[in-house]
Amino acid sequence: MIQSSQPRKERKFRFNAPLHDRQKFMHAHVSDELAKKLGIKSRSISVRKGDTVKVQSGKHRGKSGKVSQVSLKTGRIFIEGINRKDAKGKEFPLPIYSSNVYLTDLDLTDKLRSAKMEKLKGTRPVTKQQVAKQQTPSQQAPAQQAAKQQVEKKVA
């Protein structure tokens, strides 16, 4: 993903992104109960059709339902039971951004997704400091080794 300080470049990237990149934009936060139930420590997971979500902002705040459709083209999801009427009285589903909902239940009928959830159990994002601690001296860069040796010589 592009990291620009200019908002216009960020917008351009999002609007012109291919569908495999847009899938990464379709994440929603995981409720605390669901995270405990599944044993995952990941903050957000991608939203799929069949997941149960609860709206956390907007006019329909507090309502929950199953995701009936995910539109990567517009970056929105459609939830069963959240509809809108037009002037003629016809009802149609209301699109909602995935950032305005949180997941309360996952559809784990897909074997690949359930395997991914098993993989996420007990994992946390790794920081640079944790990686540096785990590396052996042979894996560290030669410049870092030389700097450590100089510091050790000064101390001794």
N, C-alpha and C positions, 0 to 999 in steps of 0.2 A: 504494500500500500504506500502511496506517496505521502511523504511527510513534508508539507509545505507550510510556511507561515502565512501564505496568502490564501484567504478564504475562497477566492474565485478559482484557484487551482484545485483546491480540495473538492469544491462543488463540481467542477468539470470532471474530475476523476470519478466521483460517485455517479454522476449522470451518464458517463460514457463507459462505465465498467462493464466487462463481460459478465455473463450470468454466473460463471463459477466463482467470480469475486463477489458478486452480489449476494451469494449464498452466505458469505461470511458476515454480511451486514444484518442478516435475519436472526440475530440471537436475542434471547430474552433472559432475564434474571430467573434464578431458581428459588422457589420458596424454601424457607428454613426447614419445614416439615419434610418436604420432598428430598432435600439434601441429606437429612438425617436418615430417612427411610432407605435411600439408595446408597448412603455412605460416601457421597462424593463431596469434594471441597471446592469444586469448580463454581465460579460465581454465575456464569451464564452458559446456556446450551442453545444450539440452533433449534428453531421452532419448526415443527413438521405438522402435516395434516394428521388429525386424530389426537393431538395433545390437548390437554385441558389447561386453559389459562384463565387468569383473573385480571380484569382491567384495573389499573391503578391510577389512571388520570383521565380527565375529560368528563363529558356528560354522563357516560355509562360507567363511572367509577364504582367498583365493588361488584359488578356483574361478572359472572364466570360462565364459561361454556367451552365446547369443543371447537377446535380450529377446523373449519370446513374447507379452507383454501388458503394457500400461500402464494402471493404474487411477487416473484422476484423482479419483474419489470417495474412495478410501482413501489416495491419495498414495503408492502403492507400485508396484513393478514385479515381474514374474514372469520368471524366467530358465529357459531350457530346461536340464534336467539337474540342477536343484536342486529336489528334491522332498522330501516328508515323508510318512511312513506314519501312518495312524490306527490305532486299536486293532484294527480288523478286518483290517488289512493293506492297505487301499486307499491308493494313492499319489495325492497332489495337490500342485500347485506351491506353493512356499513364497514368500509375499510379502516383499519386501525394499524398504526405503526407498532412494530414488534417491541420497540423500546418502552411503550406505554402499557405493557402487560408483563405479568410474571407467571412462570410455569407452576402449576399445582399438581399436575400428573402427566406422566409421559406415556406415549404409545410405544411399547417395547415389543411389538409383534415382529418388527424387522430384526433379523438375527445380527446383522452388522451393527445396528444401533445398540442393541443390548450388549454386544461384545465391547463396543466402545465405552459404554457405561461401566462395564466391569474393569476396563482399563483405567478409567478415571477414578476408581475407588481409592481413596487415601492419597491421591496425588495432589501436590500443590505446585504452583508456578515456582520455578527455580530462579533464584537471584544470582547475580554475577559473583557475589561473595561466597555463596554456597558452592558454586562450581569451582572457584579457586581453591577452596578448602579440600574438595574431593580430588583435585588433580595431584598426581604424584610429581616429584621434582623433574622427572624425565619428560613429562607432558608440558611443563611450563616453558615459556619462551626463554631462549638463552639470555636475553637482555635482563629478564626478571631474575634469573639465577645469578647473573653477575652482580646485579644490584644487591641481592640478599647477601652475597659473599662479602661485598664491600662493607655493608652495614655490620656484619658479624666481626669483621676485622677491626672496625672502629670501636666496637664495644669491647673487644678483647684486649 
